[in-house]
Amino acid sequence: MLFIIDTYAWVEYFIGSKIGKRVKALFDDDKNTFITVECCLAELKGWSIRNNKHFHELLVIVETNSEVIPVSRKNWIEAAAIKSEMMKKIRDFGLIDAVLLAKQKELGCKIITADRHFKNLKAIEFLK
């Protein structure tokens, strides 16, 4: 199965939490393939700065376990519409989350996350 890994899931994986162990179990299944959308790298860089982690070490892990893919102009434009629609239900729904939903729609895959913004959405592997 093809999965997009969001920033929340990566952070949990890096800290070795219970949720991170669920991400690792998905990594360990040879039937699964993983994508990281490049905008998540900026969020991971911010997290690494706030938590005094070496971003380049984290980047190697991301690139070893997933394919990093770009965000197209079409994705950004669609994300703006998705964000606008989602904010009717979830006031603080972010643009990066909307980009992931646009990519998910394009690729026909699931998103791995524990981010509450994705709870109860379709095609989400919601980790608890």
C-alpha positions in Angstrom: 0.0 0.0 0.0 1.2 3.5 -0.7 1.2 6.0 2.2 2.0 9.7 2.6 3.8 10.2 6.0 2.9 13.5 7.6 5.1 15.6 9.9 3.3 14.5 13.0 4.0 10.8 12.2 7.7 11.5 11.5 8.1 13.4 14.8 6.6 10.5 16.7 8.9 8.1 14.9 11.9 10.2 15.7 11.1 10.4 19.4 10.3 6.6 19.6 6.9 7.1 21.1 4.1 4.5 21.1 2.7 6.1 17.9 6.2 6.1 16.4 6.4 2.4 17.0 3.2 2.0 14.9 4.9 4.0 12.1 8.0 1.7 12.4 5.7 -1.4 12.1 4.3 0.1 8.9 7.9 0.6 7.6 8.7 -3.0 8.4 6.0 -4.3 6.2 7.5 -4.9 2.7 4.1 -4.4 1.1 4.1 -0.8 2.0 5.7 2.2 0.1 6.1 5.6 1.6 6.1 9.2 0.4 7.1 12.4 2.2 5.7 15.5 0.6 8.6 18.1 0.5 6.6 20.8 2.4 6.8 18.5 5.4 10.6 18.9 5.3 10.2 22.6 6.3 8.0 21.5 9.3 10.6 18.9 10.3 13.4 21.5 10.0 11.4 23.8 12.3 10.8 20.9 14.8 14.5 20.1 14.7 15.5 23.7 15.5 13.0 23.9 18.4 14.2 20.6 19.8 18.0 20.9 19.2 18.0 17.9 16.8 20.4 17.7 13.8 18.1 18.1 10.8 20.5 16.5 8.3 20.4 13.3 10.4 16.6 13.3 10.3 16.6 14.0 6.6 18.8 10.9 6.0 16.2 8.9 7.9 13.3 10.4 5.9 15.1 9.8 2.6 16.0 6.2 3.5 12.4 5.3 4.5 10.4 7.3 1.9 10.6 9.0 -1.4 10.5 12.8 -1.0 8.2 14.3 -3.7 7.6 17.9 -4.8 4.4 19.9 -4.5 3.1 21.1 -7.9 1.5 24.4 -8.7 -1.8 22.4 -9.2 -1.4 20.9 -5.7 -0.9 24.3 -4.1 -4.0 25.8 -5.9 -6.1 22.8 -5.0 -4.8 23.0 -1.4 -6.2 26.5 -1.1 -9.6 25.3 -2.0 -9.4 22.3 0.3 -8.2 24.5 3.2 -11.1 26.9 2.7 -13.6 24.0 2.7 -12.0 22.3 5.7 -12.0 25.5 7.8 -15.8 25.4 7.8 -15.5 22.4 10.1 -12.0 22.7 11.6 -11.2 26.4 12.3 -7.4 25.9 12.5 -6.9 23.6 9.5 -3.6 24.4 8.0 -2.4 24.9 4.5 0.3 22.1 4.7 -2.5 19.7 5.9 -4.5 20.8 2.8 -1.4 20.2 0.6 -1.2 16.6 1.9 -4.9 16.1 1.1 -4.3 17.4 -2.4 -1.4 15.0 -2.9 -3.4 12.2 -1.4 -6.2 12.8 -4.0 -3.7 13.0 -6.8 -1.9 9.7 -5.8 -4.9 7.7 -4.5 -3.1 6.7 -1.3 -3.5 6.9 2.5 -2.0 9.5 4.9 -0.3 8.2 8.0 -0.9 10.7 10.9 -2.0 11.2 14.5 -2.8 14.9 13.8 -6.3 15.6 15.0 -7.0 17.7 11.9 -7.2 14.4 9.9 -9.3 12.4 12.4 -12.4 11.0 10.7 -11.3 11.9 7.2 -11.3 9.2 4.4 -8.2 7.2 3.6 -6.4 8.2 6.7 -4.3 5.7 8.8 -5.0 7.5 12.0 -2.5 6.4 14.7 -3.5 6.5 18.4 
